[in-house]
Amino acid sequence: MSRVTCDLTVSLDGFVAGPNQRAEEPLGDGGELLHRWMFEDPEANAPEIEGILAAGAFIMGRNMFAGPGPSVWDKGWRGWWGEEPPYHAPVFVLTHHQHEPLEMEGGTSFHFVTDGIESALAQAREAAGDRDVAIAGGAQTARQFLSAGLMDELRLHIAPMILGGGERLLDGVGDVKLEQAEVRGTGLVTHVRYLVVR
């Protein structure tokens, strides 16, 4: 059976997004700076970037697809990534709002799941075949999968910055046991791979 992985970039103080998340700044104040390592030094971080995109299917929360807020997004909204998102695989979006699937260029398709994380995981596993399923984010989605014991590997990319507030990753996940499997770093980030111990 395929593994369930999760890659998230966090600040030193444990935030995956800064304060004041809003449509214009979905990662909050300063949150974009978390991901400098991917864009300013992609060659040094190539194994981790490849690992993020290697999954056969992805799961993300509604806020990662459409930004913060409880209301349904504009009917013409097709995500933050343009017409060819980087996933190149099926993406299952957790939401309370019914929506027809979106077919994008390059093999990405967005499917909207209204009946919970177990349903999203079952659909993603079927779509992924023998490849991994990746929890793409955000923090609330990752917390749900960790708390439910449905994640096999957590890969944190720790940016050397302090956000001081925003969306914390691990608040309220309960008694989750992690075993460090690998650590690697570059000038802009420390990559730590943890196995989730059951």
Phi, psi and omega in degrees: 000145181292156178273159172251117183244165176211126175247124176219142174266132181232152172282169178300331179266016167088017181257140175260352174209150181277181179290162175063046175298136182201171185303321182286334180225076186297337177264011178074179181294120179082354185295328179300330182293340176304326190261018178306323185302328182285327189256330181269338182218055185295328182293316181293335182251019185302318181299321181289320178296316177298320179297322179298320187264006185277350185294158177272345176199157183232154173233133176221160177278164180303319181294327178291328178281317191236001180092169186293151177125147183277343187280162178291148181277166178304138184300334179275356183292132182233021178098172186276351198256009183079192185282347176233083179298160186284354190284319179054038182196170176294139177237128182253118186259121177284125183204165172261001186247126176297142179202140176292149177301151177246123176263126182246172177287155175079009175097357177280135172225137178258129179238136190253121188249121184252001185242032166099174187289326180295319177295316179299318180294318179298317179293319180293320178298318179297317181291326184282338184065235181269003178272165182290159170254131182248131171276110187278340181128184356276204187301315183298319178295315178299318179300318180299315181291320176298312183298326182276358181071029184253012180243138179261328186215130177245120181247108181262137177244105191265114180272137182281069180210158178248123177268332175078354180174172179125220185258110179280149181278312195256005179300126172078013182282349179085203187273074179265131180256129181240143177242120181293129183248333184195144175224134178210148181219159172229185183297335186252356187196153169244124180263124178234123179255124180244140168267138177274120183271128179251000000 
